[in-house]
Amino acid sequence: MSNSSGVDLRDRRDPADRLAPAAGTVLPVLDEPAAPCCPPLTERPLTAGEAERTAAMFKALGDPVRLRLFSLVASHEGGEACVCDISDVGVSQPTVSHHLKKLKAAGLLTSERRGTWVYYRVEPGVLAAMGQLLTAR
């Protein structure tokens, strides 16, 4: 049984898993660093779009638990952290998941599921972009 889009309604897997590449598929690695969203604040006023993107990033980091989770991922050995290694931040596991989801939505983290665990890493270029934004010229 399928819907009008051809999706098998009996398939109970997470929709993201249905779109995942087949096991053994090698995906290309992007070597290009992410371009910073904005020039240094002292260079020129931000456009409305730049201000929106920057505010979303700082809003996500404005919560102490999220900032701590971001720091745990960014400073973790190898540049990535299993959720099982960063969950001890004084809140429940569902709350940790909520905060990690917010960090991903703001474009600060990426994640990859490996078996039952999810591994997080800082989105490439984010730390450099944040540093450049706050650098005085």
Disulfide bonds with the S-S distance in Angstrom:
Cys82-Cys84 2.50
